[in-house]
Amino acid sequence: MGEHDKRDGDGPGTGGESLLDQLRAWVGTAMPGHENAVLWGIAGLAIALILLFVGFWQFLVIMLFVVAGVSFGQYLDGDPKIMSAIRGWLETLRKG
């Protein structure tokens, strides 16, 4: 193992933090008090670009599969929040 291969996991870029954690830390120091606005603005930009390049209906199909995958993953983890929310919503529709 070379000298450059050793990483202690402390600080950005060392492998100890995810890219999202590093982004959150940078936004927190660069724009204190506006972290959520910046991160959700970036998310909105990403969604807008996807809609622009793939189209509305293809985007809906992609999102349907993403939600289905997350829901199945939650089910396997033993915490089916999405399925419980859908079940509650359907029961509300059935009653009223």
Residue frames as qw, qx, qy, qz and C-alpha x, y, z in Angstrom:
[[0.000, 0.892, 0.453, 0.000, 0.00, 0.00, 0.00],
 [0.444, 0.407, -0.010, 0.799, 1.48, 3.32, -1.05],
 [0.183, -0.215, -0.404, 0.870, 1.63, 6.50, 0.94],
 [0.287, -0.008, -0.201, -0.937, -1.17, 8.06, -1.14],
 [0.504, -0.250, -0.755, -0.337, -3.48, 5.09, -0.53],
 [0.313, -0.306, -0.724, 0.533, -3.71, 5.71, 3.21],
 [0.230, -0.523, -0.220, -0.790, -6.81, 7.65, 4.24],
 [0.092, -0.032, -0.756, 0.648, -7.91, 8.42, 7.74],
 [0.125, -0.592, -0.777, -0.176, -11.53, 9.31, 6.89],
 [0.186, -0.699, -0.343, 0.600, -11.31, 12.83, 8.31],
 [0.024, 0.575, -0.164, -0.802, -12.30, 15.80, 6.20],
 [0.689, 0.595, 0.094, -0.403, -13.65, 16.30, 2.72],
 [0.602, 0.643, -0.444, -0.165, -12.35, 14.16, -0.09],
 [0.099, -0.492, 0.847, -0.173, -10.85, 11.52, 2.17],
 [0.471, -0.059, -0.843, -0.252, -13.60, 8.96, 1.72],
 [0.099, -0.180, -0.794, 0.572, -15.02, 9.45, 5.21],
 [0.334, 0.461, 0.348, -0.744, -17.93, 11.58, 4.00],
 [0.515, 0.500, 0.661, 0.218, -20.37, 11.13, 1.17],
 [0.250, 0.265, 0.312, 0.878, -20.52, 13.69, -1.61],
 [0.280, -0.734, -0.458, -0.417, -23.91, 14.85, -0.29],
 [0.603, -0.675, -0.255, 0.339, -22.45, 15.39, 3.19],
 [0.495, -0.143, 0.137, 0.846, -19.61, 17.41, 1.69],
 [0.040, 0.498, 0.436, 0.748, -22.10, 19.50, -0.33],
 [0.438, -0.781, -0.425, -0.131, -24.22, 20.15, 2.75],
 [0.610, -0.524, -0.120, 0.582, -21.16, 21.21, 4.74],
 [0.361, 0.089, 0.266, 0.889, -20.03, 23.57, 1.98],
 [0.144, -0.640, -0.460, -0.599, -23.49, 25.14, 1.60],
 [0.555, -0.723, -0.389, 0.135, -23.73, 25.51, 5.38],
 [0.523, -0.450, -0.003, 0.723, -20.50, 27.47, 5.54],
 [0.252, 0.153, 0.402, 0.867, -20.93, 29.43, 2.28],
 [0.304, -0.388, -0.317, -0.810, -24.59, 30.38, 2.78],
 [0.112, -0.142, -0.838, 0.515, -25.56, 29.99, 6.44],
 [0.326, 0.365, 0.471, -0.734, -29.30, 30.06, 7.03],
 [0.600, 0.480, -0.174, -0.616, -30.09, 29.27, 3.38],
 [0.221, -0.284, 0.921, 0.149, -29.04, 25.62, 3.18],
 [0.480, 0.368, 0.782, -0.149, -32.48, 24.22, 2.38],
 [0.442, 0.788, 0.087, -0.419, -33.24, 26.91, -0.21],
 [0.137, 0.661, -0.646, -0.356, -30.00, 26.17, -2.06],
 [0.251, -0.131, 0.957, 0.069, -30.29, 22.38, -1.93],
 [0.476, 0.513, 0.677, -0.225, -33.96, 22.37, -2.99],
 [0.353, 0.796, -0.146, -0.470, -33.14, 24.88, -5.71],
 [0.007, 0.466, -0.831, -0.304, -30.52, 22.47, -7.04],
 [0.364, 0.187, 0.908, -0.087, -33.08, 19.64, -6.86],
 [0.464, 0.705, 0.344, -0.412, -35.59, 21.77, -8.78],
 [0.230, 0.717, -0.482, -0.448, -32.98, 22.53, -11.43],
 [0.166, -0.219, 0.947, 0.163, -32.20, 18.81, -11.80],
 [0.432, 0.437, 0.759, -0.216, -35.90, 17.97, -12.19],
 [0.395, 0.784, 0.037, -0.477, -36.36, 20.78, -14.73],
 [0.104, 0.587, -0.699, -0.395, -33.41, 19.52, -16.78],
 [0.283, 0.040, 0.958, 0.034, -34.71, 15.96, -16.72],
 [0.450, 0.628, 0.534, -0.342, -38.14, 17.17, -17.84],
 [0.277, 0.777, -0.257, -0.504, -36.55, 19.23, -20.60],
 [0.080, 0.489, -0.809, -0.316, -34.48, 16.35, -21.97],
 [0.078, 0.061, 0.994, 0.052, -36.77, 13.33, -21.54],
 [0.362, -0.315, -0.484, -0.732, -40.25, 14.89, -21.60],
 [0.498, -0.337, 0.311, -0.736, -43.16, 14.97, -19.18],
 [0.925, -0.085, -0.081, -0.362, -44.63, 11.48, -19.66],
 [0.771, 0.254, -0.509, 0.285, -41.26, 9.73, -19.68],
 [0.035, 0.435, -0.537, 0.722, -40.39, 11.64, -16.50],
 [0.703, -0.285, 0.195, -0.621, -43.60, 10.41, -14.85],
 [0.952, 0.066, -0.289, -0.072, -42.77, 6.82, -15.79],
 [0.506, 0.378, -0.564, 0.532, -39.25, 7.21, -14.38],
 [0.249, -0.399, 0.448, -0.760, -40.64, 8.67, -11.14],
 [0.874, -0.168, -0.053, -0.453, -43.21, 5.86, -10.89],
 [0.881, 0.137, -0.415, 0.182, -40.43, 3.28, -11.07],
 [0.240, 0.425, -0.531, 0.693, -38.29, 5.22, -8.57],
 [0.531, -0.354, 0.298, -0.710, -41.18, 5.40, -6.07],
 [0.951, -0.050, -0.188, -0.239, -41.94, 1.70, -6.63],
 [0.706, 0.290, -0.516, 0.389, -38.28, 0.82, -6.02],
 [0.026, -0.408, 0.505, -0.760, -38.07, 2.91, -2.85],
 [0.738, -0.262, 0.101, -0.614, -41.36, 1.46, -1.63],
 [0.942, 0.048, -0.332, -0.025, -40.16, -2.10, -2.23],
 [0.479, 0.366, -0.549, 0.579, -36.87, -1.31, -0.49],
 [0.331, -0.397, 0.386, -0.764, -38.74, 0.10, 2.51],
 [0.899, -0.146, -0.100, -0.401, -40.89, -3.04, 2.58],
 [0.843, 0.169, -0.450, 0.242, -37.78, -5.25, 2.62],
 [0.223, 0.387, -0.512, 0.734, -36.28, -3.07, 5.38],
 [0.318, -0.438, -0.798, 0.267, -39.43, -3.59, 7.47],
 [0.039, -0.520, -0.298, 0.800, -40.52, 0.06, 7.36],
 [0.270, 0.411, 0.684, 0.539, -43.05, 0.44, 4.51],
 [0.009, 0.469, 0.270, -0.841, -43.82, 4.18, 4.91],
 [0.243, 0.187, -0.443, -0.842, -44.89, 4.76, 1.30],
 [0.323, -0.221, -0.874, -0.288, -47.11, 1.67, 1.21],
 [0.173, -0.480, -0.709, 0.487, -48.70, 2.66, 4.52],
 [0.095, 0.399, 0.044, -0.911, -49.34, 6.19, 3.25],
 [0.313, 0.045, -0.642, -0.698, -50.94, 4.89, 0.04],
 [0.290, -0.329, -0.898, 0.019, -53.03, 2.40, 2.01],
 [0.077, -0.492, -0.519, 0.695, -54.24, 5.21, 4.32],
 [0.181, 0.297, -0.235, -0.908, -55.00, 7.47, 1.36],
 [0.328, -0.100, -0.802, -0.489, -57.02, 4.70, -0.34],
 [0.223, -0.431, -0.824, 0.292, -58.97, 4.05, 2.86],
 [0.041, 0.447, 0.233, -0.863, -59.78, 7.76, 3.11],
 [0.281, 0.158, -0.503, -0.802, -61.04, 7.75, -0.48],
 [0.301, -0.224, -0.909, -0.182, -63.13, 4.64, 0.14],
 [0.150, -0.476, -0.697, 0.515, -64.82, 6.17, 3.23],
 [0.043, 0.628, 0.254, -0.734, -65.55, 9.56, 1.89]]
